[in-house]
Amino acid sequence: MNEARKTDLIIITAIIVLALLFLILNKYFYAEKGEYAEIYHDSTLVYRIQLSTAKEGSFSIPDKPEVVFQVYADKSIAFIESDCPDKVCIRSGRLRFAGHFAACLPNKILLKIVSAEENHEGPDLIIE
């Protein structure tokens, strides 16, 4: 087996540095901040919270009081409690950028971050 040459190591290092640079640029400069958090239960919109004006605190939806959400001062939101067995929704962490989402499948709850420009009047997809 041939050993890696010096040029191979330089190319690998350059690729890793570029990948990290793109991740950082995307996260801090190109990712669109979410304006609203939408909470769905059984595919029905229950809450639409404007994150920029929401007060910090915790709340739950009326049909599922055992599922608790937390709004933070940094304009993010997260699941903090749930009675589901696997707790994947809680481990998803804080959501703040448009397009991020977390779901609690046993409780049929979806938390989705959307931007102000998104159109909420029609369906996302039509399959015929």
C-alpha positions in Angstrom: 0.0 0.0 0.0 1.4 3.4 -1.0 1.9 6.0 1.7 0.2 9.4 1.3 2.4 11.9 -0.4 2.8 15.5 0.8 0.6 16.8 -2.0 -2.2 14.4 -1.1 -2.2 15.7 2.5 -2.3 19.3 1.3 -5.3 18.5 -1.0 -7.1 16.7 1.8 -6.5 19.6 4.2 -7.6 22.1 1.7 -10.9 20.2 1.1 -11.6 20.0 4.8 -10.9 23.7 5.3 -13.2 24.7 2.4 -15.9 22.4 3.7 -15.7 24.0 7.2 -15.7 27.5 5.6 -18.8 26.7 3.6 -20.6 25.4 6.7 -19.7 28.5 8.7 -20.7 30.9 5.9 -24.0 29.1 5.4 -24.9 29.0 9.1 -24.1 32.7 9.9 -24.5 34.6 6.7 -26.8 32.7 4.2 -29.2 30.9 6.5 -32.4 32.8 6.7 -33.6 33.6 10.2 -37.0 32.2 11.0 -39.7 34.7 11.6 -42.4 32.3 12.8 -42.7 29.0 14.5 -45.7 26.9 13.4 -46.9 24.1 15.6 -49.2 21.4 14.0 -51.1 18.7 15.7 -52.8 16.1 13.5 -51.9 18.2 10.4 -53.8 21.1 11.8 -52.1 24.4 12.5 -52.5 25.0 16.3 -50.1 28.0 16.9 -48.2 30.4 14.7 -45.7 32.3 16.9 -43.8 35.3 15.8 -40.4 34.6 17.3 -39.1 38.2 17.2 -41.8 39.4 19.5 -42.5 36.3 21.6 -41.8 36.4 25.3 -39.5 33.9 26.8 -41.3 31.1 28.5 -42.8 27.6 28.2 -46.2 26.5 26.9 -48.1 23.5 25.6 -50.9 23.0 23.2 -54.4 22.4 24.5 -54.9 18.8 23.2 -51.4 17.6 24.4 -50.5 19.3 27.7 -47.7 16.7 28.3 -45.8 18.1 25.3 -44.1 21.3 26.4 -42.3 23.9 24.2 -39.9 26.6 25.3 -39.4 30.0 23.6 -35.9 31.5 24.3 -34.7 35.1 24.3 -32.4 34.4 21.3 -35.6 33.9 19.1 -35.4 30.1 19.1 -37.9 27.5 20.2 -37.6 23.8 21.3 -39.4 20.8 22.7 -38.4 20.5 26.3 -40.8 17.8 27.6 -42.8 15.0 26.0 -44.3 11.8 27.1 -43.1 9.9 24.0 -40.9 6.9 24.6 -37.8 7.9 22.4 -37.6 11.7 23.1 -36.2 12.4 19.6 -38.2 15.6 19.6 -36.4 16.9 22.7 -33.0 15.9 21.4 -33.6 18.0 18.3 -32.5 21.1 20.2 -33.3 24.7 19.6 -34.7 25.7 16.2 -34.2 29.2 14.8 -33.5 29.1 11.1 -36.2 28.9 8.3 -36.6 25.3 7.1 -35.7 23.7 10.4 -38.2 21.4 12.0 -38.7 18.8 14.7 -41.5 16.3 15.1 -42.9 14.2 17.9 -44.4 11.4 15.9 -46.1 9.4 18.7 -48.0 12.6 19.6 -48.5 13.7 16.0 -46.9 17.1 16.6 -44.7 19.0 14.1 -42.7 22.2 15.0 -41.6 24.1 11.9 -39.7 27.3 11.5 -40.8 29.5 8.5 -39.8 32.8 7.1 -42.1 35.8 6.7 -42.2 35.4 2.9 -43.6 31.9 2.8 -47.1 31.6 1.3 -49.5 29.7 3.6 -52.6 29.9 1.4 -52.1 26.8 -0.8 -50.8 23.3 -0.5 -47.1 22.6 -0.7 -47.5 19.8 -3.2 -50.2 18.4 -5.4 -49.9 14.8 -6.7 -52.2 13.6 -9.4 
